[in-house]
Amino acid sequence: MTNLAFSSARPSFSPLRLQQRSLAWQVGAVVLGTLFLALLSQIEVPMIPVPVTMQTLAVTLIGALYGWRLGAITIAAWLVEGAVGFPVLSGGAAGASYFVGPTGGYLFAFPVVGALVGWLAERGWNGNRVVLAFAAMLLGNLACLVLGTAWLAVMIGAEQAITFGFVPFIVGGLLKSALGAATLMALRGGKAKPANP
């Protein structure tokens, strides 16, 4: 195997064409992706028990732009950086304790979200079809909320988890999904196709 994304019978979607690039290009993309995630993690609105951040926007964009394999690898690398002490998590936080606290479920959901959005993008839910791109981003945000809330429910109970870990993030998820879809469309030159093939 010559690259991180591995080969597949079906060619992957990626406006960056990372699957066709050398291992050095892909490693560089992983590094840049983790920096992008770290940067957007600094944009937050403090809330208890989970802050509102731009992390899900970064995670869904990385999935859509990198494809499901390299996207998940990039997001997992960022999580490892945070776990070992690099200040890349929300608000510059770091350390393994964040992976077992209230935010743990959301953090562990991120590679799944990136892979889901990347998988959908590879099947046409991308900047070529802005409605489907929005739907892919929305599904990614929903998956993050469901998995994160499920983790939180174990800690504080289902009702509290839904009240504090799901409901406050619905509007933000919609807005970030729209912004993500618009970003993908802009990267495609603003020429989106209808949702139906």
Order of alpha helices (4+ residues) and beta strands (2+ residues): alpha-beta-beta-alpha-alpha-alpha-alpha-alpha-alpha
